C-alpha cells in the first residue's frame, strides 16, 4: 500500500515543503493578516507531518543492506565531489518524525504566544523546519554541514526578536558558540575528505575518488590511522558536544532556552539538541572507532558529570524554564552515557531516549509556556496550589513529570532502563552513577511539582486561572499519548532501530559478531 | 628591438575602446552644456557592454603566447579577471548614480575616471612584463586617488585622497624599486624569463635579487591591503564616497590579487618555498588583525574596511596553497566577494544622508520593519561575508580552507575558520540593529532609488544562487587557471 513512497522523492518533498510555505508567506501574504498567516503556517506543518507518516509504514525494518532507504541522489558540486544525497535509516526516521510532529505542536502553541511581527515569526519557524529536516536526511557530509549551519540563522532570529529580557545576549551567544563548534567540524570533514582521496599532511591517503559520501566514510573508518582519528574525533567532539550540550560546553543552553519564546525552546530542546547526539551516532562512533575507544573514559566521565551536575543545578533553580533547561543537560548526559556503552542495548536505549527527551522536555516547555501566558511569570515561588484551579493542566503536567523522571509505564523508563542495561555491561559503576542521576531527577522534578501544584493557594493571583483550552489540549494530548505508547509498548520503536543500531555497533566494536562482514583490515580487538 | 606587428594592437581593442569612451565622456562634460547624469550613466553602461563583447570576441581570436613584445598575454586567466572588472564597474556605476545626482557633481568626470581605472585593471590582468603591469597599476591607482577625494567639500574625503595618494605612491615606489633591483640582478622584466633567471641570480649573489623580490612582494601586499601594510585602508575607505569605497574594496583589490598571483606563480615560481612562509604569515596576521579590529567598530564603513583586510587574508590562503584548488578557490571567492561586498555598500548608500550620515550601526535600527526587502538583502550580504550557507561566501571560504588543508597548511585553515566564526559578531551586529531594534524619528529612511535597489537585488540574487549552485562558476574558474609554480 505504501509502495508509491519509494517511487517519489519523498524526503526532498518533506524537507522543502516548509521552505515553500515560508516563501509563500514571505512574498504573498500580508503582514496584517496575522490570523491567516498562523493558520496557513500550521497547515503547512501539519501537512508536512502527515507526509512524513508514510515513511514509518514504508520503511523496511528487515533491510540489512542497503540500510539507508528512500535514497535520492543528484550531482551537485562536481569539482569537489559533493553530491546531493538524501536517505534515512531507522535512527533518522524516528528523528524526522519527531521533528515534524514537534513542529506542528510548536506552531499550534505559538498562536496565542506570538502576536507581534507574526509574518516574520512563521517564516523563520518554517525555514527552521527545513534546516532541521535536511540535517537528518543528508547522506553527504558536505550537504549535512550546509544544513547544520543554515539552521542556526532562523533560530538566532527567533531568540533575538521574540525572546525574553536578555534575548540579545542569549541569541548571539547561541549563534557564536555553535558556529565556532561547527567551523571546527568543517576542518574535520575536510580532513576525512582528503584522507580518503589525495592524502593529508603526514598521513598519506587512500587514493579513492574524492567524495563526501557518509557511507564511504563509514567504510573507511577503521582504515584511518589512530592518531589522525584522534584529531578528527576532537574537532567533531567540540562541535557535537556544544550542541548536545555536554559539560563543560553547555553554558549557552540555559540562556538560550530561558530567553527563547516557548515554541523556540520546544524546538531547541526537542530537536536541535538531538543533532549533537545524532552527530555522535552517525559520525563519531562509526567513522572513528579507535579514537572513541581511546577517549572512552573521558567521554563517559563528561557524560556522568553532565548527568549529576545538570541535576544538582536544576534543583537549585527558582525559574521553571531554567530548571527544565538544566534537566535537559542531565537527561542528555544519560543519552550520551548510553551511546558510550558502545553496545546494542546502550545505543538502542540512547536513541529511544533521544525521542523520549524530545517529547517530554518539549512538553515541559509547552506546559511552562501555558502557565506563563496566563500569569507572565515563571518563578516557582509565584505559584502554589494550582492543581485546584487547573486540574487538567495539573494532570498532564504530572504525567509529563513522571515521564521525565522515568516512571515505569511511561516512555522515560524504557529508555533509561535500556541504557542502564547497556552501560552496566560496559562498566558496572558507570551505571551506578547514572542511577544516582535518576534519583536526583526525581528529586528536583517532584519538588518543583509539589511547590507549584500542591498545597494551598498562597498567591491570590493564582485564583481563577483558566484551565487548558481546546487548542492547548490539541497540542499536549498527542505527546501524552505517545509517552504512554512508548512506555507500554516500545517494541515498534525498537524494531525500527534494531538494524541501524547493529550497524553502528559493528562499526565501532570490532569484536561484535558480524563486524567481520564488513571487510576491514585486522586491527586490535577491542572490548573489555 | 623586438618586432611588433601592427596587427597585434587589435588585441587591445577592448581596453582602447573603454579608454576612448572614458576620455570622450570627459570631453563631453566640458563642451557646451556638458552631459547629464543620466546620459553619462547610459554611456558608461553601453561602453562597458561593448567592451565586454569585444573582450569575448578578442578572446576567441586570441593567439597563444605573448603579444606586443611580450608585454601582454590574452590567456583564460586574464579573460576571467577582465569580466570580473567589467561587472564590478557596471555595478559601481549603478551605485554611483545617486551619489552623483545628489551632490550635483560633474557626472562626466566621475564616470570617466571610473572607466580609466577599469582600463588600467584590464591591462593589469593581461600583463606579463613587470613594466606593463606597473604602468597599468599606476593608471588604476591614479584614477582611484582622484575618485577617493571626490567629495571636494568634505574634509574626510580630502584626507582620504591625500592618505591614499601618499601611501599609494609609496607602495608603487617600493614596487618599482623592487622591480629595478630584479632587473639589475637578472636583466629581464619578462615574468617567464624571470622565473628561469632569478634562482640563478640568487645563487650567485643573494642580496640584490632577494631584496628585489621581497620589495616586490611588499609593494603587492600594500596594494591588496594585507597586514602589516594595511594602515591606509580604514581612513581611505571611510573618507571616500561610498560607491568609490565599494569600487576600491572590490575591483581594485581583485586587480591587485590578479597581478599578485601572476607575479608569484609565473615570475617567482621557483621560489615558492620561500614565499609560502611569508604569505602564510601575512595571511594569518591579516585574518586575525582584520577581524579583531572590526569587532570594536561602530562605523559601518570602517567595519567593512577592516573586514576587507580580513578577506584579503582569506584570499591569500588561496595564494598560499599554490595548487589548482587554491587558485580557482581564490578566483571564485573574489567574484562572489565582489557581488556581496558591492551589495553591502549599496545598502549603506541607500541609508546615507548628507554624505556621511547613515554610516553608524544605529542608523540601521528597525530597518526590518520599515523596509523588510532591503533588510533581507543586507542580511544575505552579512551572511555571505561571514561565510554561512546558502550563500556564495560560504562556498568560497570552504574552497579556500580546503585548499589550505590539501596543501598541508592546516594551521592556517584553523586560524581562518576561527576568525570567520568570530566575524559573525560584527556582521550580525548590523542584522541585530535591523531586526531586533526599533527605529525612532532620527533614524534615516532609505532613499527611493529603483536603480540602486535593482543593482543590490542583482547582487543578492546571484549571491544566493552561487550559494546553491556554485558549479558553473567553479567550472569557469577551473578553466581559467595559470600554470602552477
Interface residues (C-beta under 8 A of the other chain):
Chain A: X76 X77 X78 X79 X80 X117 X120 X142 X146 X149 X150 X152 X153 X156 X157 X160 X161 X167 X168 X171 X172 X175 X176 X179 X180 X183 X184 X186 X187 X190 X191 X193 X194 X198 X200 X201
Chain B: X328 X368 X369 X372 X383 X388 X389 X390 X394 X395 X398 X399 X401 X402 X405 X406 X408 X410 X413 X414 X417 X418 X420 X421 X422 X424 X425 X428 X432 X435 X436 X470 X471 X474 X475 X478
